[in-house]
Amino acid sequence: MTQTEPPPPHQQHTSSPHSPPPPSSADTTPARAQETPPDRPRLLLIRRRYLGDIVLLGSVLKNLRLHWPTAQIALLADRAYAPVAALHPEVDRVRSFPAKLTQWPRFIRELRCTRFTHVFDFDNSDRTALVTRLTAAPIRLTYEREGQTFRHRWAYTGSVKLRERDFCSQHITETYLQLIAASGVSIRTREVSLPPRPADLAHTQRFAAPHSATTPASPGGPTDTGRAFHTAVQRPRILVHPGSRSRYRVWPAERFAAVCDRLQDELDAQVFLVAGAGERGTAQAIRAAAQSHLVLIDEALSIGGLAALCSRFDLMLCHDSGPMHLAAAVGTPVVALFGSQNAANWSPLGQGHQVLQTALPCTCLPDTPTPCQKDDSYRSYCVRKLSPETVFNACAQSLAYLQQPDFRDSA
């Protein structure tokens, strides 16, 4: 699953993302301390949050491992997102920021004692700049945005200058790759993939498709990959994740219910609902509004458990969200509902995905919970412009595409 593979018929109602020059051509400020790294470089990557952002570091990690096979790779994230970082098989150690001020001296001592050779700061915030500087690593890189004051120059030995037009038009993974390319890492793959862990697959075995040829005799055994595309005699299985970090990105529950009803009635699909702890009310509202029976997976899942669960379905219907990127990374095609966020930056990577987004800028709807903030893409209800008909048609098209031999052979 790579970004260079063309997706299937796209139903994205915006222009196609512009393909930028390869990251190796980035405008970079050379690092001042170009010491020859030891036989086993020690690398620290800093990305504090969120679920999707850390999942999408996958291509960076794969390229670092290909370039330095024996490198020691650590990933520093906020404590709440450390379990996401741990899903990456290339990461040797996950570190998290201290919860208490009294823990900081020991935290900094441990970082310095590790003697990192490279630090890649993908955040460039006040906190991460300070941590980067205190590591004393000879090579410390971050971004410098065009037209913005580079306030943390003192913390880094070099920077990648991001042109505004490239930053707005290229996928965030391309921006990530520019940072490691600045240290001489050759970009050999753009793949973002997270193979589900055996323990997580075992935990979600009860949600596996019945009578599937890929379902192992031993739950969680070495042959259990979670992948189980439906056949002509097996009903398609669709996972619906209706949650989002932002209430502005949430599609109304009654519309989800209408689409779920049609998927079951017209396509004979099995529809399952799943949501995070703070999103169960939305899932329950969808179930209550639906005329057909929807299975609600109403249990607390770890991030690894959610990844394994996603891998057991033919298709996922969701918002522009972290679970969208998680599903794409385990190889499950998604139909993603975008509002006013930049789909060029954040579309799901890989084959079989569809991005639905109304033409922007759009006229504000009269029945939104609060007024839209036209100049703020994080506070606009543009996703409500999508009709149930549009979403149902996209799901039907995706299910038809998944049955094509070319897709099944590549999955």
Secondary structure, DSSP 8 states (H G I E B T S, - for coil): --TTS--SS---SS--------GGG-EEE--S------SS-EEEEE----HHHHHTTHHHHHHHHHHSTT-EEEEEE-GGGHHHHTT-TT-SEEEE--SSGGGHHHHHHHHHHHT-SEEEESS--HHHHHHHHHHT-SEEEEEEETTS--TTGGG-SEEEEE-HHHHHHS-HHHHHHHHHHTTT-------------HHHHHHTGGGS-TT-TT--SSTT-TT--S-----TTS--EEEEE---SSGGG---HHHHHHHHHHHHHHH--EEEEE--GGGHHHHHHHHHH-SS--EEE-S---HHHHHHHHHTSSEEEEESSHHHHHHHHTT--EEEE--SS-HHHH---SSS-EEE---SS----TT-SS---TT-GGG--GGGGS-HHHHHHHHHHHHHHHTSHHHHHH-
